């Protein structure tokens, strides 16, 4: 049996005489309250949905992460009586809608320093897409800067923001925050992006928690693109989100190691997934890969293969992995298996290798 949520309305937009004339067909009769900083009718329900999703996902990693969620909307379309910026929740929250009134101005300054904004595309449509992507990222970064400098910003919280998408005439971004102490209690890589070339960087996850936050941000943005966000709840199971975050982390780590191998980051994860399902003499798989560039310092070679192995021979690799079950690792650059190595000192600095 279907369930219709009552649609919240803007206080300044509703004519009570019109509501009375609608009688039982008016959805606003079912309302217990209304919204002053109105973006769309289901914004409160949507925030609740993404908060519940974050709770379910992050408690699988560490219950102490204690996520919080709010929405920020920056008006893109003119409308009489509509606020230039909106925060949900709008009442009794640590940051107010008016704090974001300078977002567009700050975003313009950020765009002027964005190296990707200097790229010129020969195709007009490609240029339009690129300009729009740069604009929306600058809005996100401006929102995060405003949060970081706000006098009431909660202590010991780390903030993550989605790239905003259009909803109801606003560019809407979902903002998550989690406990900083718990976040940093797990190992995190220092760098959160990889340079593709001098005008383009690619973001990469620093830890499994960071990868999970990236997945939550993607899901939140996708949800905003659906009709009437918040009207229904259709999100993945928490366990599936964690699996996807693990996939993201491994692929990003592979890309850090080997940035020029075509699709090697995807093939590496898929190969590991398939190899892990194979048994060795009817026992579960055990073994280690050392994911590092071919010429990395700090690695002592015990076995070097005459010819590099590729990841398409799963059973052969599975047998070789058994040699590492009690120590050591098979060295791979995500595209080839180069030999058997043992770590001597710190491996992986610098984190990103061209």
VENLIN-V671229 format. One record per residue. SS is DSSP state (~ for helix, > for strand, _ for the rest). PSI is psi as a letter, one per 20 degrees, with the letter a starting at -180 (NA if undefined). NEAR is the number of other ideal C-beta (glycine too) atoms within 8 Angstrom. Layout:
ss: <SS SS>
psi: <PSI PSI>
near: <NEAR NEAR>
This chain:
ss: <_ _ _ _ _ _ _ _ _ > ~ ~ ~ _ _ ~ ~ ~ ~ ~ ~ ~ ~ ~ ~ _ ~ ~ ~ ~ _ _ _ _ > _ _ _ _ _ _ _ ~ ~ ~ ~ ~ ~ ~ ~ ~ ~ ~ ~ ~ ~ ~ ~ _ _ _ _ ~ ~ ~ _ _ > > > > > > > > _ _ _ _ _ _ _ _ _ > > > > _ _ _ _ _ _ _ _ ~ ~ ~ ~ _ _ ~ ~ ~ ~ ~ ~ ~ ~ ~ ~ _ _ ~ ~ ~ ~ _ _ _ _ _ ~ ~ ~ ~ ~ ~ ~ ~ ~ ~ ~ ~ ~ ~ ~ ~ ~ ~ ~ ~ ~ ~ ~ ~ ~ ~ _ _ _ _ _ _ _ > > > > > _ _ _ > > > _ _ > > > > > > > > > > ~ ~ ~ ~ ~ _ _ _ _ _ _ _ _ > > > > > _ _ > > > > _ _ _ _ ~ ~ ~ ~ ~ ~ ~ ~ ~ ~ ~ ~ ~ ~ ~ ~ ~ _ _ _ _ _ _ _ _ _ _ _ _ _ ~ ~ ~ ~ ~ ~ ~ ~ ~ ~ ~ ~ ~ ~ ~ ~ ~ ~ ~ ~ _ _ _ _ _ _ ~ ~ ~ ~ ~ ~ ~ ~ ~ ~ ~ ~ ~ _ _ _ > _ _ > _ _ _ _ _ > > > _ _ _ _ _ _ _ > > > > > > > > > > > > _ _ _ ~ ~ ~ ~ ~ ~ ~ ~ ~ _ _ _ _ _ _ > > > > _ _ _ > > > > > > > > _ _ _ _ _ _ _ _ _ _ _>
psi: <p q p o q p o q r p g i i p o h h h g h h h c i i p h i h j p i a r p g n p g r i k h g h g g g g h g g g g g h g h i h g o h i h m q q p r q p p o p i q q p p i p q h q q p o q i q l q h p r g i h j h j g g g h h g g g h i j o h h i i p p q h p h g h h g g g g g g g g h h h g g h g g h g g g h i p h j p q q l p p q p q q p q q p p k j q o p q p p q q r p g g g g i i q p p q h p j q p o g a i j p q p q q q i r h g g h h g g g h g g g g g h h h i q p m p i h r o m r q q g h h h g g h g g g g g g g h g h h g h n i j p o j h h g h g g h g h g h h h i q q o l j q q q q r q q o o q q h k q q j p p p h p p q g p q q r j i n g h g h g h h h h i j h j q a q p p q j i h q p h a p q q p n a p q j p q g p p NA>
near: <2 3 4 4 8 8 8 12 12 11 9 7 7 11 5 6 6 8 11 7 6 8 6 5 4 8 7 10 7 5 10 2 5 9 12 9 12 15 13 10 7 13 15 11 10 13 14 9 12 14 11 9 14 12 9 9 14 14 10 8 10 9 6 7 13 8 11 9 12 11 15 15 17 15 12 7 6 3 7 4 6 9 9 6 15 14 16 12 9 10 4 3 9 6 10 6 10 6 10 12 7 7 14 9 7 11 13 9 8 12 11 7 6 11 9 10 9 7 8 5 8 4 6 6 6 9 10 8 8 11 9 8 9 12 10 12 10 13 15 13 10 13 16 10 10 13 12 8 6 10 3 6 11 7 4 6 11 8 10 11 14 13 11 14 11 9 11 8 10 13 11 14 15 13 14 14 11 16 11 9 8 12 13 7 5 10 4 10 9 5 9 8 8 11 9 7 5 5 7 10 9 8 6 13 12 9 12 11 14 12 14 14 11 12 13 15 14 9 13 12 12 8 13 12 7 8 4 9 13 14 8 5 5 5 7 7 5 11 7 8 15 12 8 10 14 10 9 12 13 11 12 12 10 14 14 12 12 13 11 5 10 4 6 13 13 8 11 16 12 8 12 10 8 9 12 7 6 10 7 11 4 4 6 4 11 8 13 9 10 12 10 11 8 5 4 10 4 8 13 7 9 8 6 7 9 3 4 7 11 8 13 5 8 11 7 8 14 13 8 13 16 10 8 13 8 3 4 9 12 15 14 14 14 13 11 9 13 10 11 14 13 10 10 6 5 5 10 6 5 4 8 10 9 5>
